[in-house]
Amino acid sequence: MERVGGADGDGRMTVGALALDFGGTLARPGPRPTGEVVAAALKGMAGTRIPDGFAPLFDTVHQRVREADRANGGHTPFAEEIRRTARECGAVVPDPEGAVPVVFTALPDAEVDPEAARALRLMRETGLVCVMAADTERPEAVRRRTLERAGIGHCFDALVLSSELGVRKPNPAFYAAVVEAADCPPQEILFVGNTPDKDILGPRAHGMRSVLVAPDGRPPGLDERIPVIAHFADLPSYLARRAGA
């Protein structure tokens, strides 16, 4: 792989791999799986029985689960949310695991920004290793389909997704999985995302460098040494400037 040398404001930097967030970074925020969407998808599956109260109860279960996950850094499988809702309202869902791809096929994924896609392809052509590092409820097969449709599926060497890993950012195990997937020293990984605590502070605490994507400019209180770009499409020029520093 080609390594891009340079400084990011707090020391020399060599970039061997990019770890990239998805929603808000490469893609516009996408729709979330509401109870109505989940109920409608499940009703199309053989052997299911979905009572009228399923949809609002799922929304309640989903919120409860996500609050607990955020508190403990875990990621409860989406199938478990379906299972818990069914148990509480008397629904019959014979195959909760099999229901997950059905739900997320019915629900559109986030739309990849075309300018971000062009920038990613450009950087990939330089030989950089690229790893997706995202919190998501969607299974890997669905996210890969989204990337392929956007013409960037070939750009990723690995996908590190909370839905598959069972932990969310900023759980240390998530960042350990990113380093393992990138297969290079942490200090040579540049983590790019739009959430300061998950995509900037978390990676830096685990030895990686980071760049914040912030359309509205630098957030108050963010360390001045942390690089900020307005759009993911600005990343190639940022790396070129660092290489020439």
C-alpha positions, 0 to 999 in steps of 0.5 A: 500500500502507498503511505501518505506522509505529513502532519495533522497539527500534533506531530508527523503522520503516515497514513497507511489506511483510512477508517471511514464512518458511513452516515453523515460522512460518506452518506446522507443520514438514512431512514430508521426502522420504525415499528410500522416498517418492521411490522409491515415487513414481518407480515409478508413472511410466512408463518408470522402473526403480527397483532395491531399493537406490535408497531408502537411496542417495537418503537418502545423496545427499540428505544429502550434497547438503544439507550442501554446499548449506548450506556454499556457500549454494546449492540443488541442484535436487531433480531433480539429486538424483534424477539422481545417485542413479539414476546411482549405482545404475543406476536408469532415470528418463527425466524427473527434472524431471517426477518432482519434482511427482510426488514432492511431490504424493505427499508432503504439504506442511506444514500451515498453522496456522489462527491464523497464516492468520487473522493473515495475512489480517488483515494483508493486508487492511491493504494490506501487500505479502506475500512468502513467503521460504522455503527449501524443496525443493517446487516453486512450484506445490506450495507455491501449492496448499498456500497455496490450500487454507489460504485464504491463496493470495491473500495473497501478491504473490510467492513467493521459494523456494530451490527456484526461485531456486537459492540458500538463506538466508542467501545474499545473493542470496536476500535481494536477490530478496526485496527485488526481489519486495517492490518497496520499500526494504529498510528498509520490509521486515519479515522474519518467521521462526523461525530467527535466522541466516536470518530475523533476522541475514541480513535485517538485514545486508541492510537489512531489519527482522525479528521472530523467532517463538520459542514458547520465548522469546528465544534466549540471545545474541539482541540484546535490540533484536530483537523476539520474538513467541511465535506468528505470530498475535501479529504483528498486535498487534505491528504495531498497538503499533508503529504507536501508539508 
